[in-house]
Amino acid sequence: MKAKSLLLGLLAGGAAAGISTLLTAPAPGRDTRRQLKENTNLLKEQLLELKTELMAIKDSASFASKKGKTAFKEFSSDIKYSISNWKNEILPHQHRLQRELQEIEAAIQELETNIK
């Protein structure tokens, strides 16, 4: 949408400049027509250059989007792999800690029973 607005702005500006030139022209008609033709050719060249640059920007944005998508997928995969490995590494420790907690709870209950 911004490119379209920019293009419309350039066209409107070119048209306004052309009309302004015709209305305030101090030169004879032949010179004014020649100058208008030169300005028209210059405007066409600028529009073609703008179109080329906009296409290059579009291509760059598309390339960056694809690279970003690929990088995000790789990052996500790496994170999932790391979490899975971490879970597998702590699993034996987790079971051991649960057993120790059960033993502590049993010892506390035994102490409470002995105290009463």
N, C-alpha and C positions, 0 to 999 in steps of 0.2 A: 504494500500500500504506500509506503514512503517513496519508493522509486517512482510509482505512478504520479504521486503528488509533485515530486521533483521534476519529472518530465513535463507535466502540465504547467508547472511554474515557468520552466524554461521556454516552452512554446508561447505562453501568454506574455512573458517578458520580451521575447523576440518580436511578437506581433505588435506589442505596444511600442517598441523601439522603431519598428518599421513605419508605423502610422505617425509617430512623432517626427521621424525624419522627413516623411513626405509633407507634413503640414508646416514644418519650419525650414524647409529646404531653401538655402540661398542660391543653390546651383540650378542651372537650366535642367529641363526634363530629361534630356539625354544623359547628362552626368548623374542625375539622381537615379535613373533606371539602372545605369551601370553599377553605381554604388549599391543599390538595392540588390542587384543580382549577385554581387560579390558577398554582401552580407548574408544573402540566402544560402549561397554555397558554403560560407563559413559556418552558418548555423547547422546545415546538413552534416558537415564534417564533425562538428561538436556533438551532435546527436548520435552519430555513428560511434564516436569515441565513448560517449556515455553508455551507450548500449553494450559495447564491448566490455567496459569496466564493470557494469552491473552484472553481466553474465559471468565474469571472472569472480565477482563477489559471491554470486549464487553458487558457483561451483565450489568455491572455498568453504562456504558455509555447509554445503552438502557433505563435502569430504570430512570436515571437522565433526559433523554430526555422526557420520558413520564410524569414525575413529573413536569418538567418545562412547558410542554405544558398545563397541567392541571392548574398549578398556573397562567399561562398567561391568560387562558380563564377566570378564576375566577377574576383576576385583571381587565381584560377588562370589564367583566360584572359589577363589582363594580363601575368602572369609569362611565359606561353608566348610571347606576342607580343614581349615585351622580349628574351627569349633568342633568338628567331628573328632579330630585328633585329640583335642584337649579333653573332650568327654571320655574318650577311650583311655587316656592317660590317668585321669583322676578316678575312674571307676573303681580300681582296686583300693585306692586310698579311701574312697567314700564308703565302701563296704567295711573296711577295717575300722573307720571312725564310728560307723553305726554300731558295730559289735562292741566297741569300747564304751559307747554311750549306754548300750543295753547293760553291759557289765557294771557300769557306774550306777545306773538306776537300780539294778538288783542289789548292789552293795548298800546303797542308801536305804532301800526298803528293809534290808536285813538289819542295818544299824537301828532303824526306827523300831523294828520289832524287838530287838534286843534291849533297847532303852525302855520300852514300855514295860 
